[in-house]
Amino acid sequence: MIAEFSDQEKTILKGLKASIARKHSCSTTYVMQIVNGSREINTPLSQKIYKDLKHQADFLTPESNQ
């Protein structure tokens, strides 16, 4: 599985990469590889990181006004 985030979500998550990396004791490069979709989500660590990324993206992305 590969993460698929919109450009707006990627911009938001870029600012959170250091705190998420620190939380999971990994590098910011690893977190950004998951955000950009260049790293598959096939390990327990990548699944935990993806879960946190998705949660943060859902929480911080503004809803569209319709």
Beta strands, then each sheet from edge to edge (+ up, - down):
end
